[in-house]
Amino acid sequence: MTRKPSSRKSASKPAPAPRLRPGRLIRRWALRGVIGLGALILFFVLLFAVVNPPTTFTMLAEGRRLGGVEQEWADWDEIAPVVARSIVAAEDANYCLHWGFDMRAIRAAMEAGGNRGASTLSQQVVKNVFLWQGRSWPRKALEAIITPVVETVWTKRRILEVYMNVAEFDEGVFGVKAAAQNAFDTTPDRLTAVQAARLAAVLPDPKERDAANPGSFTRRRAASIMDGANTIRADGRAACFE
């Protein structure tokens, strides 16, 4: 007797998952890496809006080279207002007028053939807190991405407060509190206009210039910074942080 064929369909095997091509797989992991890096950066930007950065890559590098660095945090209210005005006058006079990039300064730098700097205080904070020193394109690209985020999340006062606490004012001396003690044996709230201007005058080259024993160039620059600090106070360009 012949057996009738079964009416049940044989269970079909699941179709194998399509294999990703190597190029597509690389793109997928690259996208995940970019998203992960973006999320990490945003986390630290949000964190440092309220928590003081404990150190920077520059401090770590200098600490290894010198066997240690001097740095102690000073809150905004512990710093004389003239210090903030002097630093803005020296490094970024239009600080209150831009969103992280001073386009006028950038155009001037391009016209000068790139021989002059155009970095704002916001860009310098991003470089000092989140990145590393140097002129490589990857660092500049990350700086260009992170700076608007910092400008959006942090206040102008917070950006300036962080800058004053992580900038190098002498070899291995970071932050205005250590700088005031090291150069003038005082605290940052007691710094005079002259002392504040001298500290601001050394910022572009803290390893070569000395706020405590300034040379003729540093004295002239400090005098110019004092005038600039008075100017930005009078014309309102200090309003965003005072």
DODOVEX-222807 format. One line per 8 residues: number of its first residue (from 1); their letters; for each residue x, y, z of N, C-alpha, C. Coordinates in nm, 2 decimals. Layout:
N
NUM> A> X/Y/Z/X/Y/Z/X/Y/Z  ...
//
This chain:
242
1> MTRKPSSR> 0.08/-0.12/0.00/0.00/0.00/0.00/0.09/0.12/0.00  0.06/0.21/-0.09/0.14/0.33/-0.10/0.10/0.44/0.00  0.20/0.50/0.06/0.17/0.61/0.15/0.15/0.74/0.08  0.04/0.81/0.12/0.01/0.94/0.06/0.12/1.04/0.11  0.15/1.13/0.02/0.24/1.23/0.06/0.18/1.32/0.17  0.26/1.35/0.27/0.21/1.44/0.38/0.17/1.57/0.33  0.06/1.62/0.38/0.01/1.76/0.34/0.09/1.87/0.41  0.16/1.83/0.52/0.24/1.93/0.59/0.36/1.96/0.51
9> KSASKPAP> 0.39/2.09/0.51/0.51/2.14/0.44/0.63/2.12/0.54  0.73/2.07/0.48/0.85/2.06/0.56/0.90/2.19/0.61  0.94/2.19/0.74/0.98/2.32/0.80/1.10/2.37/0.73  1.09/2.50/0.69/1.20/2.56/0.61/1.30/2.61/0.70  1.43/2.60/0.66/1.54/2.65/0.74/1.54/2.80/0.73  1.58/2.87/0.85/1.59/3.01/0.84/1.70/3.06/0.74  1.66/3.16/0.67/1.76/3.22/0.58/1.88/3.27/0.65  1.99/3.25/0.60/2.11/3.30/0.67/2.11/3.45/0.66
17> APRLRPGR> 2.16/3.51/0.77/2.17/3.66/0.78/2.27/3.71/0.67  2.23/3.82/0.60/2.32/3.87/0.50/2.45/3.92/0.56  2.55/3.89/0.50/2.68/3.93/0.54/2.71/4.07/0.50  2.76/4.15/0.60/2.80/4.29/0.57/2.93/4.29/0.49  2.93/4.38/0.39/3.06/4.39/0.32/3.16/4.47/0.41  3.28/4.44/0.40/3.38/4.50/0.48/3.37/4.66/0.49  3.35/4.72/0.37/3.34/4.86/0.37/3.22/4.91/0.45  3.11/4.84/0.44/2.99/4.88/0.52/3.01/4.86/0.66
25> LIRRWALR> 3.08/4.75/0.70/3.11/4.72/0.84/3.20/4.83/0.90  3.30/4.87/0.83/3.39/4.97/0.87/3.31/5.10/0.90  3.22/5.14/0.80/3.14/5.26/0.81/3.05/5.26/0.93  3.00/5.14/0.96/2.91/5.12/1.07/2.98/5.15/1.20  3.10/5.08/1.22/3.18/5.10/1.34/3.23/5.24/1.35  3.27/5.30/1.24/3.31/5.44/1.24/3.20/5.53/1.29  3.08/5.51/1.25/2.97/5.59/1.29/2.94/5.57/1.44  2.95/5.45/1.48/2.93/5.42/1.63/3.04/5.49/1.71
33> GVIGLGAL> 3.17/5.49/1.66/3.28/5.56/1.72/3.25/5.71/1.73  3.21/5.77/1.62/3.18/5.91/1.62/3.07/5.95/1.72  2.96/5.87/1.72/2.85/5.89/1.81/2.90/5.88/1.96  2.98/5.77/1.98/3.03/5.75/2.12/3.12/5.86/2.16  3.21/5.91/2.07/3.29/6.02/2.11/3.21/6.15/2.13  3.11/6.17/2.05/3.03/6.29/2.07/2.96/6.29/2.20  2.91/6.17/2.24/2.84/6.16/2.37/2.93/6.18/2.48  3.05/6.13/2.47/3.15/6.15/2.58/3.19/6.29/2.59
41> ILFFVLLF> 3.21/6.36/2.48/3.24/6.50/2.49/3.13/6.58/2.55  3.01/6.55/2.51/2.89/6.62/2.56/2.88/6.60/2.71  2.91/6.48/2.76/2.90/6.45/2.90/3.00/6.53/2.98  3.12/6.55/2.93/3.22/6.62/3.00/3.19/6.77/2.99  3.14/6.82/2.88/3.10/6.96/2.87/2.99/6.99/2.97  2.89/6.91/2.98/2.79/6.93/3.08/2.84/6.92/3.23  2.93/6.82/3.25/2.99/6.80/3.38/3.07/6.92/3.42  3.16/6.97/3.34/3.25/7.08/3.37/3.18/7.21/3.37
49> AVVNPPTT> 3.05/7.22/3.33/2.98/7.34/3.35/2.95/7.37/3.50  2.95/7.26/3.58/2.93/7.28/3.72/3.04/7.22/3.81  3.12/7.13/3.76/3.23/7.07/3.83/3.36/7.12/3.78  3.45/7.16/3.87/3.58/7.22/3.82/3.67/7.10/3.76  3.72/7.13/3.64/3.81/7.02/3.59/3.93/7.00/3.68  3.96/6.87/3.72/4.06/6.84/3.81/4.20/6.86/3.76  4.22/6.85/3.63/4.35/6.87/3.57/4.33/6.88/3.42  4.44/6.90/3.34/4.44/6.90/3.20/4.55/6.82/3.14
57> FTMLAEGR> 4.55/6.79/3.01/4.66/6.72/2.95/4.79/6.80/2.96  4.78/6.93/2.95/4.90/7.01/2.96/4.96/7.00/3.10  4.88/7.01/3.20/4.93/7.00/3.34/4.99/6.86/3.36  4.93/6.76/3.31/4.99/6.62/3.33/5.12/6.61/3.26  5.13/6.67/3.14/5.26/6.66/3.06/5.37/6.74/3.13  5.33/6.86/3.18/5.43/6.94/3.25/5.47/6.88/3.39  5.37/6.82/3.45/5.40/6.75/3.58/5.50/6.64/3.56  5.49/6.56/3.45/5.58/6.46/3.43/5.72/6.52/3.39
65> RLGGVEQE> 5.72/6.63/3.32/5.85/6.69/3.28/5.92/6.75/3.39  5.84/6.82/3.48/5.90/6.90/3.58/5.90/6.83/3.72  5.83/6.72/3.73/5.82/6.66/3.86/5.71/6.71/3.94  5.62/6.79/3.88/5.50/6.84/3.95/5.47/6.98/3.91  5.35/7.03/3.93/5.31/7.16/3.89/5.24/7.23/4.01  5.23/7.36/4.01/5.15/7.44/4.11/5.02/7.48/4.05  4.91/7.44/4.12/4.78/7.48/4.07/4.68/7.46/4.19  4.60/7.56/4.21/4.49/7.55/4.31/4.37/7.63/4.26
73> WADWDEIA> 4.26/7.58/4.26/4.14/7.64/4.20/4.10/7.77/4.29  4.06/7.87/4.21/4.00/7.99/4.27/3.87/8.02/4.21  3.76/8.02/4.29/3.63/8.05/4.24/3.62/8.19/4.19  3.52/8.22/4.11/3.51/8.35/4.05/3.51/8.47/4.16  3.44/8.45/4.27/3.44/8.55/4.37/3.57/8.57/4.45  3.66/8.48/4.42/3.79/8.49/4.49/3.90/8.56/4.40  3.85/8.61/4.29/3.95/8.67/4.19/3.90/8.82/4.17  4.00/8.91/4.18/3.97/9.05/4.16/3.91/9.07/4.02
81> PVVARSIV> 3.80/9.15/4.01/3.74/9.17/3.87/3.84/9.22/3.77  3.94/9.30/3.81/4.04/9.36/3.72/4.12/9.25/3.65  4.13/9.13/3.71/4.21/9.02/3.65/4.13/8.97/3.53  4.00/8.95/3.54/3.92/8.90/3.43/3.93/9.01/3.31  3.91/9.13/3.35/3.92/9.24/3.24/4.05/9.24/3.17  4.16/9.23/3.25/4.29/9.23/3.20/4.32/9.11/3.10  4.27/9.00/3.14/4.29/8.88/3.05/4.21/8.89/2.93  4.09/8.94/2.94/4.01/8.96/2.82/4.07/9.06/2.73
89> AAEDANYC> 4.12/9.17/2.79/4.18/9.28/2.71/4.31/9.23/2.64  4.38/9.14/2.70/4.50/9.09/2.64/4.48/8.98/2.54  4.38/8.89/2.56/4.37/8.77/2.48/4.25/8.77/2.38  4.15/8.85/2.42/4.02/8.84/2.33/3.93/8.96/2.37  3.97/9.07/2.32/3.89/9.20/2.35/3.75/9.19/2.31  3.71/9.11/2.21/3.57/9.10/2.17/3.50/8.98/2.22  3.55/8.93/2.34/3.50/8.81/2.40/3.35/8.81/2.41  3.29/8.92/2.45/3.15/8.93/2.48/3.07/8.95/2.35
97> LHWGFDMR> 3.14/8.96/2.24/3.07/8.99/2.11/3.06/8.87/2.02  3.13/8.76/2.05/3.13/8.65/1.96/3.07/8.53/2.02  3.05/8.42/1.94/2.99/8.30/1.99/3.09/8.19/1.99  3.22/8.22/2.01/3.32/8.12/2.02/3.43/8.14/1.92  3.40/8.21/1.81/3.50/8.23/1.70/3.49/8.38/1.66  3.60/8.45/1.66/3.60/8.59/1.62/3.64/8.60/1.48  3.53/8.61/1.39/3.55/8.60/1.25/3.64/8.71/1.20  3.63/8.83/1.26/3.71/8.94/1.21/3.86/8.91/1.24
105> AIRAAMEA> 3.89/8.85/1.35/4.03/8.82/1.38/4.08/8.71/1.29  3.99/8.62/1.26/4.03/8.51/1.17/4.06/8.56/1.03  3.98/8.65/0.98/4.00/8.71/0.85/4.14/8.79/0.85  4.16/8.86/0.96/4.28/8.94/0.97/4.40/8.84/0.97  4.39/8.73/1.04/4.50/8.63/1.05/4.53/8.57/0.91  4.42/8.55/0.84/4.44/8.49/0.70/4.50/8.59/0.61  4.47/8.72/0.62/4.53/8.82/0.54/4.67/8.84/0.58  4.71/8.81/0.70/4.85/8.83/0.75/4.93/8.70/0.72
113> GGNRGAST> 4.87/8.60/0.65/4.94/8.48/0.61/4.95/8.38/0.72  4.87/8.39/0.82/4.87/8.29/0.93/4.98/8.31/1.03  5.04/8.43/1.03/5.15/8.46/1.12/5.10/8.52/1.25  4.97/8.54/1.27/4.92/8.59/1.39/4.81/8.50/1.44  4.79/8.49/1.57/4.69/8.41/1.62/4.55/8.47/1.62  4.45/8.38/1.62/4.31/8.43/1.61/4.22/8.35/1.71  4.28/8.27/1.80/4.21/8.19/1.89/4.14/8.27/2.00  4.01/8.25/2.02/3.94/8.32/2.13/3.97/8.25/2.26
121> LSQQVVKN> 3.92/8.31/2.37/3.93/8.25/2.50/3.86/8.12/2.50  3.74/8.12/2.43/3.66/7.99/2.43/3.74/7.88/2.37  3.80/7.91/2.25/3.88/7.81/2.19/4.00/7.76/2.27  4.06/7.86/2.34/4.18/7.82/2.43/4.13/7.73/2.55  4.01/7.76/2.60/3.96/7.68/2.71/3.93/7.53/2.66  3.87/7.52/2.54/3.85/7.39/2.48/3.98/7.32/2.46  4.08/7.39/2.41/4.21/7.32/2.38/4.27/7.28/2.52  4.27/7.37/2.62/4.33/7.34/2.74/4.26/7.23/2.82
129> VFLWQGRS> 4.13/7.23/2.82/4.05/7.14/2.91/4.02/7.00/2.84  3.99/7.01/2.71/3.94/6.88/2.65/4.05/6.82/2.55  4.14/6.90/2.51/4.23/6.85/2.40/4.38/6.86/2.44  4.46/6.87/2.35/4.61/6.87/2.37/4.67/6.99/2.29  4.79/7.02/2.33/4.86/7.13/2.26/4.91/7.09/2.12  4.94/7.18/2.04/4.98/7.15/1.90/4.90/7.21/1.80  4.94/7.20/1.67/4.87/7.26/1.56/4.82/7.16/1.46  4.80/7.04/1.50/4.75/6.93/1.41/4.61/6.96/1.36
137> WPRKALEA> 4.58/6.91/1.24/4.44/6.93/1.19/4.34/6.86/1.27  4.37/6.73/1.32/4.26/6.67/1.40/4.23/6.75/1.53  4.33/6.81/1.59/4.30/6.89/1.71/4.22/7.01/1.68  4.26/7.08/1.57/4.18/7.20/1.52/4.04/7.16/1.49  4.02/7.05/1.42/3.89/7.00/1.39/3.80/6.98/1.51  3.86/6.91/1.61/3.78/6.88/1.73/3.75/7.01/1.81  3.85/7.10/1.80/3.83/7.23/1.87/3.72/7.31/1.81  3.71/7.30/1.67/3.60/7.37/1.60/3.46/7.31/1.63
145> IITPVVET> 3.46/7.18/1.66/3.33/7.12/1.69/3.29/7.14/1.84  3.39/7.14/1.93/3.36/7.15/2.07/3.33/7.29/2.11  3.40/7.39/2.05/3.38/7.53/2.10/3.24/7.58/2.10  3.16/7.56/1.99/3.02/7.60/1.99/2.94/7.53/2.10  2.97/7.41/2.13/2.90/7.33/2.23/2.92/7.40/2.37  3.05/7.43/2.40/3.09/7.49/2.52/3.02/7.63/2.53  3.02/7.70/2.42/2.96/7.84/2.42/2.81/7.83/2.45  2.75/7.72/2.41/2.60/7.70/2.42/2.57/7.66/2.57
153> VWTKRRIL> 2.65/7.57/2.62/2.62/7.51/2.76/2.67/7.60/2.87  2.79/7.65/2.86/2.85/7.73/2.96/2.82/7.88/2.95  2.82/7.95/3.06/2.81/8.09/3.05/2.94/8.15/3.02  2.94/8.28/2.97/3.07/8.35/2.94/3.15/8.36/3.07  3.09/8.38/3.18/3.16/8.39/3.31/3.23/8.26/3.34  3.16/8.15/3.32/3.21/8.01/3.35/3.34/7.99/3.26  3.33/8.02/3.13/3.44/8.00/3.04/3.56/8.07/3.09  3.54/8.20/3.13/3.65/8.28/3.17/3.71/8.23/3.31
161> EVYMNVAE> 3.62/8.19/3.40/3.66/8.13/3.52/3.75/8.01/3.50  3.71/7.92/3.42/3.79/7.80/3.39/3.92/7.84/3.33  3.92/7.93/3.23/4.04/7.98/3.17/4.14/8.03/3.27  4.09/8.12/3.36/4.19/8.17/3.46/4.24/8.07/3.56  4.18/7.95/3.56/4.23/7.85/3.65/4.32/7.74/3.59  4.32/7.74/3.45/4.39/7.63/3.39/4.51/7.69/3.30  4.51/7.82/3.28/4.61/7.88/3.20/4.75/7.88/3.27  4.85/7.87/3.19/4.99/7.86/3.25/5.04/8.00/3.26
169> FDEGVFGV> 5.08/8.05/3.38/5.13/8.19/3.40/5.28/8.19/3.41  5.34/8.08/3.44/5.49/8.06/3.45/5.52/7.92/3.44  5.64/7.88/3.42/5.67/7.74/3.40/5.62/7.65/3.51  5.52/7.57/3.48/5.47/7.48/3.59/5.38/7.55/3.68  5.34/7.67/3.66/5.25/7.75/3.75/5.12/7.77/3.67  5.01/7.70/3.71/4.88/7.71/3.64/4.78/7.77/3.73  4.70/7.86/3.67/4.59/7.92/3.74/4.63/8.05/3.81  4.53/8.14/3.82/4.57/8.27/3.88/4.60/8.27/4.03
177> KAAAQNAF> 4.55/8.17/4.10/4.58/8.16/4.24/4.72/8.13/4.27  4.77/8.03/4.20/4.92/7.99/4.21/5.00/8.10/4.15  4.96/8.17/4.05/5.04/8.27/3.98/5.05/8.39/4.07  4.94/8.43/4.14/4.94/8.55/4.23/5.04/8.52/4.35  5.04/8.40/4.40/5.12/8.37/4.51/5.27/8.36/4.46  5.29/8.30/4.35/5.43/8.28/4.30/5.49/8.41/4.26  5.42/8.50/4.19/5.48/8.62/4.14/5.47/8.74/4.24  5.37/8.75/4.32/5.35/8.87/4.40/5.32/8.84/4.55
185> DTTPDRLT> 5.33/8.71/4.58/5.31/8.67/4.72/5.18/8.73/4.78  5.07/8.71/4.70/4.94/8.76/4.74/4.83/8.66/4.69  4.71/8.69/4.72/4.60/8.61/4.67/4.53/8.68/4.55  4.46/8.61/4.47/4.40/8.66/4.35/4.30/8.78/4.37  4.24/8.78/4.49/4.14/8.88/4.52/4.21/9.01/4.55  4.34/9.01/4.58/4.41/9.13/4.62/4.50/9.18/4.51  4.50/9.12/4.39/4.58/9.17/4.28/4.54/9.31/4.24  4.64/9.39/4.22/4.62/9.53/4.17/4.60/9.53/4.02
193> AVQAARLA> 4.57/9.64/3.96/4.55/9.65/3.82/4.69/9.63/3.75  4.79/9.68/3.81/4.93/9.66/3.75/4.97/9.51/3.75  4.95/9.45/3.87/4.98/9.31/3.88/4.89/9.22/3.79  4.77/9.25/3.78/4.68/9.17/3.69/4.72/9.19/3.54  4.76/9.31/3.51/4.80/9.33/3.37/4.93/9.26/3.34  5.02/9.25/3.44/5.15/9.18/3.42/5.13/9.03/3.40  5.04/8.98/3.48/5.00/8.84/3.46/4.94/8.81/3.33  4.85/8.90/3.28/4.79/8.88/3.15/4.90/8.90/3.04
201> AVLPDPKE> 5.00/8.98/3.06/5.10/9.00/2.96/5.19/8.88/2.93  5.20/8.79/3.03/5.29/8.68/3.01/5.21/8.56/2.94  5.08/8.57/2.93/5.01/8.45/2.88/5.05/8.39/2.75  5.08/8.47/2.65/5.12/8.41/2.52/5.25/8.33/2.53  5.33/8.36/2.63/5.47/8.30/2.64/5.51/8.29/2.78  5.44/8.21/2.86/5.47/8.21/3.01/5.61/8.15/3.04  5.67/8.08/2.96/5.80/8.02/2.99/5.91/8.12/2.96  5.89/8.23/2.89/5.99/8.32/2.85/5.97/8.46/2.92
209> RDAANPGS> 5.84/8.49/2.96/5.81/8.62/3.02/5.79/8.60/3.17  5.82/8.70/3.25/5.82/8.69/3.39/5.73/8.81/3.45  5.62/8.78/3.51/5.53/8.88/3.57/5.60/8.95/3.69  5.68/8.88/3.76/5.74/8.93/3.88/5.86/9.03/3.85  5.93/8.99/3.75/6.05/9.07/3.70/6.04/9.09/3.55  5.94/9.18/3.51/5.91/9.19/3.37/6.02/9.27/3.30  6.05/9.23/3.17/6.14/9.31/3.09/6.07/9.42/3.03  6.14/9.50/2.95/6.08/9.62/2.89/5.96/9.59/2.80
217> FTRRRAAS> 5.97/9.48/2.72/5.85/9.44/2.64/5.73/9.41/2.72  5.75/9.33/2.83/5.64/9.29/2.91/5.58/9.41/2.98  5.66/9.50/3.02/5.61/9.63/3.09/5.53/9.71/2.99  5.58/9.72/2.87/5.50/9.80/2.77/5.37/9.73/2.74  5.37/9.60/2.73/5.25/9.52/2.70/5.15/9.53/2.82  5.20/9.53/2.94/5.12/9.54/3.06/5.05/9.67/3.06  5.12/9.78/3.03/5.06/9.91/3.02/4.95/9.92/2.92  4.97/9.86/2.80/4.87/9.86/2.70/4.75/9.78/2.75
225> IMDGANTI> 4.77/9.67/2.82/4.66/9.58/2.87/4.58/9.66/2.97  4.64/9.74/3.06/4.57/9.82/3.16/4.48/9.92/3.09  4.53/9.98/2.98/4.44/10.07/2.90/4.33/10.00/2.84  4.36/9.88/2.79/4.25/9.80/2.72/4.15/9.75/2.82  4.19/9.71/2.94/4.09/9.67/3.05/4.00/9.79/3.08  4.05/9.91/3.09/3.97/10.02/3.12/3.87/10.05/3.01  3.92/10.03/2.88/3.84/10.06/2.77/3.72/9.96/2.76  3.74/9.83/2.77/3.63/9.73/2.76/3.53/9.75/2.87
233> RADGRAAC> 3.58/9.80/2.99/3.48/9.82/3.10/3.40/9.94/3.06  3.46/10.05/3.00/3.38/10.17/2.97/3.29/10.15/2.85  3.33/10.07/2.75/3.24/10.06/2.63/3.15/9.94/2.64  3.14/9.87/2.75/3.05/9.76/2.76/3.09/9.62/2.72  3.21/9.61/2.67/3.26/9.48/2.62/3.30/9.38/2.74  3.28/9.43/2.86/3.30/9.34/2.98/3.17/9.30/3.04  3.06/9.34/2.98/2.92/9.32/3.04/2.88/9.18/3.05  2.93/9.09/2.96/2.89/8.95/2.97/2.94/8.87/3.08
241> FE> 3.04/8.92/3.15/3.10/8.85/3.26/3.11/8.93/3.39  3.07/9.05/3.39/3.07/9.14/3.51/2.93/9.16/3.57
//
